[in-house]
Amino acid sequence: MQRHFIEFTTPDTAVMMTDTLTTPAKNEVIINVHHSGVNRADLLQRLGLYPPPTDASPIPGLEVAGEVVAIGEAVTYCSIGDRVCALAHGGGYASAAIVREDHCLLLPDTLSSEQGAALPEALLTVWYNVFERGLLARNETALIHGGSSGIGSLGIQMVRAMGATALSTAGSQERCAAVTDLGAEFVANHSEGNLLEQFKEAGYAEQINVILDIAGGDIMQANLELAAPDGRIVCIGVMRGMQSEINLATLFMKRLTLTGSTLRRLDTASRAACFQAIRAHIWPEVLAGNILPVIDSSFPLADVLAAHEYMRSGRHFGKLLLECQVS
Ligand SMILES: NC(=O)c1ccc[n+]([C@@H]2O[C@H](COP(=O)([O-])OP(=O)(O)OC[C@H]3O[C@@H](n4cnc5c(N)ncnc54)[C@H](OP(=O)(O)O)[C@@H]3O)[C@@H](O)[C@H]2O)c1
């Protein structure tokens, strides 16, 4: 099967290439990709700052949605003709992609392929970090930094759907209001005033059980101070910097856990286990319409550099997508 795909021949040059996809391995499927999600990691990969793991496709793109057009001999979850979304181990910026069947979710008629492509990376990242590493329980409180991000906008809804309270942060009054509309009980504006004081004034000092941090830098000490005793802080991004100065006494006085992860480096079996948990706990909420991706806009695959520039500008709210069928 012929496929079109994007190759960044220099950090500023995207070239549309073609090749032929081989038969899927026994547990893989080939998807005719209608939409692919754009993620921050893709921008870093393009700049050479986040090389793909050695076992991954060098083609960028971490999540796709479309129609299954071929299946490996041992595949049982998907059939040819099914509409699915999937986590890709690279290879998403393409008109067709090979993915593992246990990294797919069957799409209902109520979800478009745009919506489908906006889901896998955020679902997996939030599930693994907030619920598995952070062990968020019903009736606890979670602070999901970056409520306007692709990750955060879905994360707030997942936290609420699982019976916990969601708090968040965003970078302007308008963005804070939009994040509140997604279900966050309180949203602090990180570009105005002191973040810690805003949460304290709102009554959340030492009330937060789990913090999903995409920012790092100077926010980390505020995280430690905001966390409840036995709180769990999970760092997944460094939008404010890779270096943080923290007071270790805060960590041991409150018995806090500070951890982190990156989905790209998570092994295949752990990702498949996350998909199983998501099918059981989160997917029913998606099917019921209680969790829906927030989509900012879609760009033709050939305009991938414009999509990246828009993401880099930080003006978007929610997910950016690529339309991957090339005529
Ligand atoms: N470790 C993992 O497995 C993993 C997986 C996926 C994503 N991530 C990370 O999660 C983050 C979000 O990813 P995404 O793809 O959803 O990106 P995105 O949609 O572009 O979101 C970026 C977010 O960063 C916020 N932000 C920008 N500058 C900030 C600052 N100085 N202080 C605080 N917040 C700031 C933006 O919100 P405002 O403009 O409203 O402030 C926005 O919510 C990225 O850091 C990404 O690398 C990690």
The ligand as a Gaussian input file, in Angstrom:
#p B3LYP/6-31G(d) Opt

LIG

0 1
 N        5.785000      13.254000      29.502000
 C        4.833000      12.876000      28.666000
 O        4.573000      11.688000      28.472000
 C        4.056000      13.925000      27.916000
 C        3.067000      13.544000      26.990000
 C        2.354000      14.553000      26.340000
 C        2.638000      15.885000      26.609000
 N        3.600000      16.196000      27.515000
 C        3.906000      17.603000      27.845000
 O        2.701000      18.202000      28.284000
 C        2.706000      19.563000      27.888000
 C        1.444000      19.860000      27.103000
 O        1.533000      19.186000      25.867000
 P        0.476000      19.478000      24.715000
 O        0.877000      18.686000      23.533000
 O       -0.882000      19.317000      25.272000
 O        0.852000      21.006000      24.405000
 P        0.006000      22.317000      24.186000
 O       -1.394000      21.996000      23.812000
 O        0.793000      23.157000      23.259000
 O       -0.001000      23.004000      25.615000
 C        1.027000      23.787000      26.138000
 C        0.510000      24.317000      27.478000
 O        1.565000      24.961000      28.156000
 C        1.020000      26.091000      28.822000
 N        2.109000      27.044000      29.010000
 C        2.815000      27.673000      28.063000
 N        3.760000      28.442000      28.616000
 C        3.625000      28.296000      29.960000
 C        4.306000      28.841000      31.077000
 N        5.326000      29.689000      30.940000
 N        3.903000      28.461000      32.315000
 C        2.884000      27.597000      32.486000
 N        2.204000      27.048000      31.462000
 C        2.575000      27.406000      30.211000
 C       -0.035000      26.599000      27.871000
 O       -1.061000      27.261000      28.564000
 P       -1.319000      28.818000      28.673000
 O       -0.886000      29.467000      27.401000
 O       -2.761000      28.971000      28.955000
 O       -0.449000      29.178000      29.783000
 C       -0.626000      25.298000      27.359000
 O       -1.657000      24.864000      28.223000
 C        3.985000      19.812000      27.108000
 O        4.949000      20.304000      28.001000
 C        4.357000      18.422000      26.658000
 O        5.734000      18.276000      26.417000
 C        4.318000      15.245000      28.151000

